[in-house]
Amino acid sequence: MPQTIKYLTPTELKKFLNKINKDRDKAMFYLMYLYGMRCSEVVRLTIQDLRLNDNRIFITASKNGISRENILDKTAKKLIQK
C-alpha cells in the first residue's frame, strides 16, 4: 500500500522555523523546504548563486548534475540577507 506523503502546513513551517535560533540555519531549512533542495545543495550554494537584485537563485551543485534556476521568494531573500 503506497504511503501518503505529508507536508508541513504553513503554520507548522512557521512554528518549526521559530524554534531555530541562528538566522543562517533558518535560511537553510527554508530553502530546503521551499525549493525541495537537498542539504548538500544548500551547503554548496555560493554568493554567485544568489542574485538578490534579480530575485533569482541558481542551484548548480545538484546531486543529479542538473542545474536549475528559481525565482527567489521574498521570505527566503529576507532570511538570506540577515
C-alpha angles and dihedrals in degrees: 000000000000116000121235113239112228119205128197114264116231088257092051091048091051091050090048094049091047089060091059112090103191117074090214092056092045090054091048094052092045091053091049091050098042100043100027090243123169119235090249091054092052096049091049094056114118132198087257090059091060114072098184095172091055095037091237134134122197117205103198105153100063124155093241093047095244115128121213139186127215138181108258110242116231093240092048090050092050092049092048093050094055 
